[in-house]
Amino acid sequence: MYRPFLTFIVAILSMCAAAQDVHLLMPESFAVGPRAPAALHIEARRAAKLVVVDWPKDRVRWFFARGGGTQENRDSVETLAGEAKVVAFPIANAGATAIGVDFKPRIETWDMPAFRAFAETSLAPTDIKPERQPAPDAQSLRVNRIETMKTFVRGIADGPMPDTENSTTVLSKTGQSAEIRLLADPLNAALGSDIPIKAYVRGDKRAAARLTATSLADGAAQTMTTDPTGAAHFTLNRAGKWVIEFHSAEPDADKDTDWTIYSATLTFEVNP
């Protein structure tokens, strides 16, 4: 007769354990043939490890693909037959296609040690300055979590294609709830180049946000803080897969939540 109660407790503990997951939209391959589909999955970073998770159908608010001067928007996307983790989207154009996902906002319960650990590693000092600190006796917080993901996939052309076609898509603003915008094209930049970026929340430039650019080849990370215009830069010092992320937090006046935390990730691949 205790099974329903135990099931409830397990569910709560699981939600708390997964609350600080950071999600990445990752193509199975960053380059696809002419008019071929891009296969995509979502990875969650848990305890410094990346884990492929089931495609979260019930959490997707907006799925989009932009390239070749067009954009397709969907409020859902189906997984491949017999697959729980992978979706496929046709890439009709040569050059870069930006593909993104916005999750629906979700209220999560975070215990204080988890919140403080996340704040220390992912938030800027201005996000957690003394006057914003939770009450000393707080045991947990209700967090309004808003997450977005974006990636770039290359469509391989049948013949030569000008690099400007890549850059137009790569540099454009997409309008996600939280967004990392590239101001130089790393897909066409030489190794050693400085790549300027901007952080946005609800379409507004986010100053004093903490961003991290990580080479997935070896885990080397660069951390930066945006200036008053929301801009920062990192050095493109390695080939291979990269992820850029930022998180921004603010105390929430809403009676149902204590904090709102915005999280955005961007993945891409740099050729040697």
FENNORLIN-V34072 format. One record per residue. N is the residue number from 1. SS is DSSP state (H for helix, E for strand, C for the rest). PHI is phi in whole degrees, -180 to 180 (999 if undefined). BURIAL is # if it has 24 or more other C-alpha atoms within 12 Angstrom, else .. Layout:
N SS PHI BURIAL
N SS PHI BURIAL
This chain:
1 C 999 .
2 C -91 .
3 H -59 .
4 H -60 .
5 H -65 .
6 H -64 .
7 H -61 .
8 H -64 .
9 H -64 .
10 H -60 .
11 H -64 .
12 H -65 .
13 H -63 .
14 H -65 .
15 H -64 .
16 H -65 #
17 H -67 .
18 H -91 #
19 C -59 #
20 C -95 #
21 C -57 #
22 E -116 #
23 E -104 #
24 E -123 #
25 E -91 #
26 E -128 #
27 E -73 #
28 C -64 #
29 C -143 #
30 C -82 #
31 E -134 #
32 E -128 #
33 C -71 .
34 C -56 .
35 C 57 .
36 C -97 .
37 E -80 #
38 E -97 #
39 E -92 #
40 E -134 #
41 E -141 #
42 E -115 #
43 E -112 #
44 E -111 #
45 E -89 .
46 E -129 .
47 C 51 .
48 C 70 .
49 E -115 .
50 E -96 .
51 E -125 .
52 E -72 #
53 E -115 #
54 C -59 .
55 C -63 #
56 C -83 #
57 H -54 #
58 H -78 .
59 H -103 .
60 E -76 #
61 E -97 #
62 E -150 #
63 E -121 #
64 E -140 #
65 E -139 #
66 E -124 #
67 E -178 #
68 C 62 #
69 C 82 .
70 E -129 .
71 E -142 .
72 E -114 #
73 E -119 .
74 E -137 .
75 C -99 .
76 C -162 #
77 C -149 #
78 C -89 #
79 E -75 .
80 C -64 .
81 C -56 .
82 C 78 .
83 C -116 .
84 C -106 .
85 C -111 #
86 C -118 #
87 E -117 #
88 E -133 #
89 E -134 #
90 E -70 #
91 C -104 #
92 C -88 #
93 C -111 #
94 C -79 #
95 E 91 #
96 E -82 #
97 E -121 #
98 E -90 #
99 E -123 #
100 E -141 #
101 E -137 #
102 E -109 #
103 E -78 #
104 C -66 #
105 C -57 #
106 E -140 #
107 E -88 #
108 E -122 #
109 E -100 #
110 E -111 #
111 E -78 #
112 H -63 #
113 H -58 .
114 H -67 #
115 H -63 #
116 H -67 #
117 H -65 .
118 H -65 #
119 H -61 #
120 H -67 .
121 H -95 .
122 H -126 #
123 C -106 #
124 C -77 #
125 H -55 #
126 H -68 #
127 H -70 #
128 H -126 #
129 C -63 .
130 H -50 .
131 H -70 .
132 H -100 .
133 C -65 #
134 C -62 #
135 C -58 .
136 C -57 .
137 C -93 .
138 C -67 .
139 C -99 .
140 E -156 .
141 E -132 #
142 E -98 #
143 E -112 #
144 E -87 #
145 E -97 #
146 E -122 #
147 E -125 #
148 E -136 #
149 E -140 #
150 E -150 #
151 E -147 #
152 E -121 #
153 E -117 #
154 E -92 #
155 E -92 #
156 C -79 #
157 C -79 #
158 C -68 .
159 C -140 .
160 C -60 .
161 C -140 .
162 C -66 .
163 H -64 .
164 H -61 .
165 H -65 #
166 H -61 #
167 H -64 #
168 H -57 #
169 H -75 #
170 H -64 #
171 C -91 #
172 C -79 #
173 C -84 #
174 C -102 #
175 C 85 #
176 C -70 #
177 C -58 #
178 E -129 #
179 E -144 #
180 E -105 #
181 E -112 #
182 E -81 #
183 C -107 #
184 C -142 #
185 C -92 #
186 C -71 #
187 C -70 #
188 C -121 #
189 C -89 #
190 C -78 .
191 C -58 .
192 C 98 .
193 E -72 .
194 E -88 .
195 E -112 #
196 E -77 #
197 E -141 #
198 E -133 #
199 E -112 #
200 E -130 #
201 E -130 #
202 C 54 .
203 C 85 .
204 E -101 .
205 E -60 #
206 C -109 #
207 C -78 #
208 C 59 #
209 C -87 #
210 E -95 #
211 E -119 #
212 E -132 #
213 E -112 #
214 E -125 #
215 E -82 #
216 C -75 #
217 C -65 .
218 C -137 .
219 C 80 .
220 C -66 .
221 E -122 .
222 E -121 #
223 E -110 #
224 E -143 #
225 E -122 #
226 C -72 #
227 C -83 .
228 C -59 .
229 C -92 .
230 C 84 #
231 E -102 #
232 E -156 #
233 E -153 #
234 E -133 #
235 E -101 #
236 E -81 #
237 C -103 #
238 C -145 #
239 C -84 #
240 E 105 #
241 E -83 #
242 E -129 #
243 E -133 #
244 E -113 #
245 E -143 #
246 E -146 #
247 E -134 #
248 E -138 #
249 E -129 #
250 E -150 #
251 E -59 #
252 C -107 .
253 C -78 .
254 C -64 .
255 C -68 .
256 C -87 .
257 C -137 .
258 C -95 #
259 E -140 #
260 E -113 #
261 E -121 #
262 E -97 #
263 E -134 #
264 E -134 #
265 E -131 #
266 E -139 #
267 E -120 #
268 E -162 #
269 E -126 #
270 E -109 #
271 C -74 .
272 C -59 .
